[in-house]
Structure formats: C-alpha cells, structure tokens
Amino acid sequence: MTTTTATTPLHRLMQRVVQVRPEELNAMLGACVYFFCILTSFFILRPIRDEMAVASGTRNLPWLFLGTLGTMLVMNPLYASLVSKFPVKKFIPITYGFFVSNLLLFYAAWTLGWDEVLTGRAFFIWTSVYNLFIVSVFWGMMADAFDAGQAKRLFGFIAVGGTLGSVMGSGLTAFFVERVGVANLLLVSAGFLSIALLIVATFPTLPREGATSAMKREDEIIGGGALSGMTHVLASPYLSGIAVFILLYTLGSTVLYFAQTDIIGQFYENREARTAVLGKMEFITQSITAFGQLFLTGRLIQRFGLAVTLAAVPFVSLIGFVALGLGNAGVLPLLATFIAFSVIRRSTEFVMTNPSRKILFTAVSREDKYKASSFIETFVYRGGDQLASWGYAGLVALGLSLTGISWVTVPFAAAFLALAVWLGRQHKKLIDQQRTA
C-alpha cells in the first residue's frame, strides 16, 4: 500500500473535512469512489426499474415483491459459497462480474426485441436484488477493511460517495434516456460497476498488527458454510438484534411511504404539483445528507457514541409518528407535519443511523461481516418490506385510518429506540473484549 505523508496538500485538505490519518487516506478515497460507482450504476437503473413496475401494473406488484424475496433466498447461499471458497479480492469481483454479465444479457434481450413484459418483470426483480447485494457487499468489505475506530471517523465521508453517486446516476438517466435509449443506459451502468470491480481488485490494505499480517489477510480464505449467514444470525443475540432493527426500520419506512401516498394525494390534485413537492422534499433531504455526511457524521459518532447515533432515527420515528397521529386528528397541521417528519427521518437515517448500523459489523467475525451482514441487509431487509406491506394492508382491512395506524406504530418505534441503545452498548462491549483478548 502506498503511504501518504501528512505533509501532502491532499492530506491537509482532507483533514479540514474528516479526521483521516496519512496511512488511511488512499483507502478512504478509494472507498468513496467505489461507493460512488456502485450507486451511480444502480441509480441509472432505478428509474428504468420503476417504469417497469408501472408497465407491469399495480396488481402484479405483490408477486414481483414475492419474486424478489424468493430470489434473495436463493442468492444468499450462492454468495456465501463464494465467500467460503475464495479470498475477498476474488469473491467480490466474481460477484460484481456476475451482475455485469446480467446487465449485458438484458441489453442483448432488449436490443433483440424479446418480450418486453416478461423481461421487464425479470428486470424489476433482478434490479431489486442487485441494489441490496452490491451495497451489502460494499459495506461488508468496509467493515472488514477498517476497524471500529477508523469506521467511526471515516464512514461518514465514505458515504458521501454514495450520495453523489445517487445524484449522478439519476441525472444520467433523466437527461440521456430519450437521447440514447434505455438499453444503452444498461451499458453505462455496467461500465460504472466494472470500475468498482477494478477498485476492489486494487484496494489498499490497511495494516492492523503489521504489514506481514495485513498482506496475509488479503489472501486468506474466510471459509464456513453456505448457510452460515442465516444460521449465525439465528444463533447470535447481537446479530439477531441487528436483524430485528432492520425489520423495525422497514416497518416505519413502509407506514411513512403509505402516509406519503395518502397525504400528498389529499393535498395536491394534479400530477405536476405532486411531483414538484416530492422533488423539493428529495432535494432538501439530499442537501442535508451531503452536508451532514461531510461535516457531522464522524464527529457525532465519536462525540456521542453508537448508542446515541444509532438511536437517532428511532427517536425521530417515535416523535414523528406521535406527531403524525396528532396531525391526522387535526391537532397539528397535517401536511407540514408529514413533510417535516419525512425529511428529518430520511436525512437523519443517511447522516447518523445508517453509517452507525454499518459500524455494528466491525465487532463480528470476518465471516459474519460478509455472510451475516449480506443475509440481514438483503433477505431480512426485503422480508421486512414484505411483512410491513402485508401488515399495513391488514390494518386497513380492519378499518383503521392513517391516524390509527400511526398510533399503532408508536410502540414499535419505542421498541426500535430501546433496541438501538442496546445494540450500541453491545458493540462497545464486544470491541472492548476484542481489545483485551
């Protein structure tokens, strides 16, 4: 690994933004570009996927979601098998190479004029799997490459790469899809993912106990079984806690998404007005996110610890769903309450809770950093979406209004908050045990 001295202009510039040490600079910047590339790749595809969902029809969405969940269940053991047989710098490029080849297959299918409905539904399922897998693999590698102390300082800055990538990818599709066509954008997406693959292959190794052990770590095969991710989550209270944390997060997100559909539709009658207000909300959220990730995330995590920063979204959710219940009851202005809640919750997630959640995996074994984290961030995450959607539909079928559903969500938000504090404290305990071992 090339070591950057503290006297270089680049290091001095970076230190104004993030507390990065000279020997960490190359790895941090490489990770930032890596995250930029994979999210640019996905956000090029996201509008295409969403259009496929519209074309498929609302009645088919539950089946598409179920297909996604089933595909996740199949993909996880296959990915875990790669982790068991190859070192990191081989199994991650193999995984990304697989997804690149899939993009080329979809390109060929659409160029040759294959059935648009069938390929569109397949693309929706594939893209939903692709998104969670590439991001999960990325954060697994980050939890492996950086120790807990480094993660607390650097993960916020690294996350900025993803924020910029989401803007870049969305912009490329918005401005060029009518000029170059949908199929050609798949090639652009594949290009960015290929760059990420090259970054993984050349990613610098940060020394831990010395250069020799660091080099051996690169070539080390992690081992374990194909179902280790699932079995380890079920056997470990800590990993199970992270899985439940994800489930509670998706519950709140789903309720808020349905609330958005109801409230925005209630206050804005035409499509242009609805699009405009949602666009403004997204712009404000992303602006807060970019600023917070650059200047606040690392400092807040170091200053207050994971128990506090991990609890940020649960706390906002608890207050927000109470406010939303009052807003639906006419006690608070409904539209303003919803917009404030939505923007604050999402920006808080990106700035504080999401980076903190990724840091939780720095306290587990190398095998769990890749297998258990992948199982949680893909199958459990998508399963949470499915359960929350069914639960919401069930509450509506029982006759509950949005007001009633908001109040039902409050005790779940309280449990979400308590679990966040517990996970933060458990992480500290596990790291302290590792240091004294």
ChimeraX attribute file (.defattr): number of C-alpha atoms within 10 A of each C-alpha:
attribute: neighborCount
match mode: 1-to-1
recipient: residues
	/A:1	14
	/A:2	11
	/A:3	13
	/A:4	15
	/A:5	14
	/A:6	15
	/A:7	9
	/A:8	10
	/A:9	10
	/A:10	13
	/A:11	21
	/A:12	15
	/A:13	10
	/A:14	16
	/A:15	15
	/A:16	10
	/A:17	14
	/A:18	21
	/A:19	18
	/A:20	20
	/A:21	19
	/A:22	18
	/A:23	19
	/A:24	21
	/A:25	23
	/A:26	21
	/A:27	21
	/A:28	23
	/A:29	16
	/A:30	19
	/A:31	29
	/A:32	23
	/A:33	21
	/A:34	26
	/A:35	27
	/A:36	26
	/A:37	28
	/A:38	29
	/A:39	27
	/A:40	28
	/A:41	29
	/A:42	27
	/A:43	22
	/A:44	28
	/A:45	25
	/A:46	20
	/A:47	15
	/A:48	20
	/A:49	22
	/A:50	13
	/A:51	12
	/A:52	19
	/A:53	19
	/A:54	11
	/A:55	14
	/A:56	18
	/A:57	9
	/A:58	11
	/A:59	8
	/A:60	13
	/A:61	15
	/A:62	13
	/A:63	13
	/A:64	19
	/A:65	18
	/A:66	15
	/A:67	19
	/A:68	23
	/A:69	24
	/A:70	16
	/A:71	16
	/A:72	25
	/A:73	17
	/A:74	11
	/A:75	17
	/A:76	23
	/A:77	19
	/A:78	14
	/A:79	23
	/A:80	25
	/A:81	19
	/A:82	22
	/A:83	24
	/A:84	20
	/A:85	17
	/A:86	17
	/A:87	17
	/A:88	23
	/A:89	19
	/A:90	18
	/A:91	19
	/A:92	23
	/A:93	19
	/A:94	16
	/A:95	18
	/A:96	22
	/A:97	16
	/A:98	11
	/A:99	20
	/A:100	20
	/A:101	12
	/A:102	17
	/A:103	24
	/A:104	16
	/A:105	13
	/A:106	19
	/A:107	18
	/A:108	13
	/A:109	15
	/A:110	16
	/A:111	12
	/A:112	9
	/A:113	10
	/A:114	13
	/A:115	10
	/A:116	15
	/A:117	12
	/A:118	11
	/A:119	16
	/A:120	21
	/A:121	21
	/A:122	17
	/A:123	22
	/A:124	26
	/A:125	23
	/A:126	19
	/A:127	21
	/A:128	23
	/A:129	21
	/A:130	19
	/A:131	18
	/A:132	19
	/A:133	23
	/A:134	23
	/A:135	19
	/A:136	22
	/A:137	21
	/A:138	21
	/A:139	24
	/A:140	24
	/A:141	19
	/A:142	23
	/A:143	25
	/A:144	22
	/A:145	24
	/A:146	22
	/A:147	17
	/A:148	19
	/A:149	12
	/A:150	19
	/A:151	25
	/A:152	24
	/A:153	20
	/A:154	28
	/A:155	28
	/A:156	29
	/A:157	29
	/A:158	25
	/A:159	26
	/A:160	23
	/A:161	24
	/A:162	23
	/A:163	21
	/A:164	19
	/A:165	25
	/A:166	23
	/A:167	17
	/A:168	19
	/A:169	25
	/A:170	19
	/A:171	15
	/A:172	16
	/A:173	23
	/A:174	12
	/A:175	10
	/A:176	13
	/A:177	16
	/A:178	9
	/A:179	9
	/A:180	11
	/A:181	11
	/A:182	18
	/A:183	18
	/A:184	16
	/A:185	21
	/A:186	22
	/A:187	17
	/A:188	19
	/A:189	25
	/A:190	24
	/A:191	17
	/A:192	21
	/A:193	27
	/A:194	20
	/A:195	15
	/A:196	24
	/A:197	24
	/A:198	13
	/A:199	18
	/A:200	21
	/A:201	14
	/A:202	11
	/A:203	18
	/A:204	21
	/A:205	19
	/A:206	19
	/A:207	17
	/A:208	14
	/A:209	8
	/A:210	9
	/A:211	13
	/A:212	10
	/A:213	11
	/A:214	15
	/A:215	15
	/A:216	10
	/A:217	17
	/A:218	15
	/A:219	13
	/A:220	13
	/A:221	18
	/A:222	19
	/A:223	17
	/A:224	16
	/A:225	17
	/A:226	19
	/A:227	17
	/A:228	21
	/A:229	25
	/A:230	24
	/A:231	13
	/A:232	18
	/A:233	21
	/A:234	15
	/A:235	10
	/A:236	11
	/A:237	13
	/A:238	21
	/A:239	23
	/A:240	17
	/A:241	18
	/A:242	22
	/A:243	23
	/A:244	18
	/A:245	23
	/A:246	21
	/A:247	22
	/A:248	24
	/A:249	22
	/A:250	22
	/A:251	23
	/A:252	24
	/A:253	18
	/A:254	20
	/A:255	19
	/A:256	22
	/A:257	13
	/A:258	13
	/A:259	19
	/A:260	17
	/A:261	11
	/A:262	12
	/A:263	17
	/A:264	18
	/A:265	14
	/A:266	11
	/A:267	12
	/A:268	14
	/A:269	10
	/A:270	9
	/A:271	9
	/A:272	10
	/A:273	14
	/A:274	16
	/A:275	13
	/A:276	12
	/A:277	14
	/A:278	15
	/A:279	12
	/A:280	11
	/A:281	16
	/A:282	16
	/A:283	14
	/A:284	14
	/A:285	19
	/A:286	20
	/A:287	13
	/A:288	18
	/A:289	23
	/A:290	22
	/A:291	13
	/A:292	21
	/A:293	27
	/A:294	20
	/A:295	16
	/A:296	18
	/A:297	29
	/A:298	26
	/A:299	18
	/A:300	19
	/A:301	23
	/A:302	13
	/A:303	12
	/A:304	10
	/A:305	16
	/A:306	29
	/A:307	23
	/A:308	21
	/A:309	28
	/A:310	29
	/A:311	25
	/A:312	22
	/A:313	29
	/A:314	29
	/A:315	19
	/A:316	20
	/A:317	28
	/A:318	22
	/A:319	15
	/A:320	24
	/A:321	26
	/A:322	18
	/A:323	21
	/A:324	28
	/A:325	23
	/A:326	18
	/A:327	19
	/A:328	20
	/A:329	14
	/A:330	11
	/A:331	11
	/A:332	14
	/A:333	14
	/A:334	18
	/A:335	17
	/A:336	12
	/A:337	18
	/A:338	22
	/A:339	17
	/A:340	12
	/A:341	19
	/A:342	23
	/A:343	18
	/A:344	18
	/A:345	23
	/A:346	20
	/A:347	23
	/A:348	23
	/A:349	23
	/A:350	24
	/A:351	29
	/A:352	26
	/A:353	26
	/A:354	20
	/A:355	27
	/A:356	29
	/A:357	21
	/A:358	20
	/A:359	26
	/A:360	26
	/A:361	26
	/A:362	25
	/A:363	23
	/A:364	20
	/A:365	13
	/A:366	18
	/A:367	22
	/A:368	24
	/A:369	24
	/A:370	27
	/A:371	32
	/A:372	29
	/A:373	27
	/A:374	28
	/A:375	29
	/A:376	25
	/A:377	21
	/A:378	27
	/A:379	25
	/A:380	22
	/A:381	22
	/A:382	24
	/A:383	23
	/A:384	22
	/A:385	23
	/A:386	19
	/A:387	15
	/A:388	21
	/A:389	17
	/A:390	13
	/A:391	15
	/A:392	18
	/A:393	13
	/A:394	12
	/A:395	15
	/A:396	14
	/A:397	10
	/A:398	9
	/A:399	11
	/A:400	15
	/A:401	12
	/A:402	22
	/A:403	18
	/A:404	15
	/A:405	19
	/A:406	25
	/A:407	17
	/A:408	16
	/A:409	19
	/A:410	19
	/A:411	13
	/A:412	18
	/A:413	25
	/A:414	16
	/A:415	14
	/A:416	25
	/A:417	24
	/A:418	16
	/A:419	21
	/A:420	28
	/A:421	18
	/A:422	17
	/A:423	23
	/A:424	21
	/A:425	15
	/A:426	19
	/A:427	21
	/A:428	17
	/A:429	12
	/A:430	15
	/A:431	18
	/A:432	12
	/A:433	11
	/A:434	11
	/A:435	7
	/A:436	6
	/A:437	6
